[in-house]
Amino acid sequence: MAHFVTPPTPNPNSLKITTHLGTFIEQGMESFGAPAQAEGHPLGAPLFSVTGVTNVFILPQFLTVTKATDADWDVILPMVNEILSAHFLK
């Protein structure tokens, strides 16, 4: 069973990611449009370390990662999955 599922979104530059491993945050919503905004956040900061990530939106049940138009999901998604695995499978 895959740990992370990426159902399609209307925006080809955004991926919604869900998991059966738990919640991404305890409650509420976190939205980061720049690395400085995500500084110190346990998921936002590492996700912005991935070249091409331009936005991170986090709710308890899912998160959405948005990439730059010229960035490639085939490069970004494996790094995002590695960050999420480290977060959930510590």
C-alpha positions in Angstrom: 0.0 0.0 0.0 1.3 3.4 -0.9 1.8 5.8 2.0 0.9 8.9 0.0 -1.9 9.3 -2.6 -2.0 12.2 -5.1 -5.5 12.6 -6.5 -5.7 14.8 -9.5 -6.5 18.5 -9.1 -7.8 21.1 -11.7 -4.4 22.8 -11.5 -1.6 20.8 -13.2 0.9 22.7 -11.1 -0.7 21.6 -7.8 -0.8 18.2 -6.2 -3.1 17.3 -3.3 -1.5 14.6 -1.1 -3.3 12.4 1.4 -2.1 9.6 3.7 -3.4 6.9 6.0 -0.5 7.5 8.3 -2.1 10.3 10.3 -2.9 14.0 10.1 -0.5 16.5 8.6 -1.2 19.1 11.3 -3.3 18.8 14.5 -5.9 21.4 13.5 -6.6 24.5 11.5 -4.8 25.5 8.3 -1.3 26.5 7.4 -0.6 28.3 4.1 2.9 29.3 2.9 3.6 31.3 -0.2 7.4 31.7 0.3 10.2 29.9 2.2 10.4 32.7 4.7 6.8 32.2 5.7 7.4 28.5 6.3 10.6 29.0 8.3 10.6 26.7 11.4 7.5 24.8 10.3 8.0 21.0 10.5 6.5 20.4 7.1 6.5 23.8 5.4 10.2 24.5 5.7 11.5 21.1 4.4 9.0 21.2 1.5 10.3 24.6 0.5 13.8 23.2 0.4 12.7 21.3 -2.8 13.6 23.4 -5.8 10.5 24.4 -7.7 8.0 24.4 -4.8 6.2 27.7 -4.8 3.3 27.2 -2.3 2.4 24.7 0.5 -1.1 24.5 1.9 -1.7 22.2 4.9 -4.9 21.0 6.5 -5.2 18.0 8.9 -6.5 15.7 6.2 -4.3 16.7 3.3 -1.7 19.0 2.0 -1.3 20.7 -1.4 2.1 21.4 -3.0 2.3 23.9 -5.9 5.2 24.0 -8.2 6.6 26.5 -10.6 5.3 26.1 -14.1 8.6 25.1 -15.5 9.4 22.6 -12.7 8.9 18.8 -13.2 6.7 16.7 -11.0 8.9 13.7 -11.8 11.8 15.5 -10.0 9.8 17.2 -7.2 7.4 14.4 -6.1 10.0 11.9 -5.1 11.6 14.5 -2.8 8.2 15.5 -1.4 7.5 11.9 -0.6 10.9 11.5 1.1 10.1 14.5 3.3 6.7 13.3 4.1 8.0 9.8 4.9 10.6 11.3 7.3 7.8 13.3 8.9 5.4 10.4 9.5 7.8 7.4 9.8 10.3 8.8 12.3 
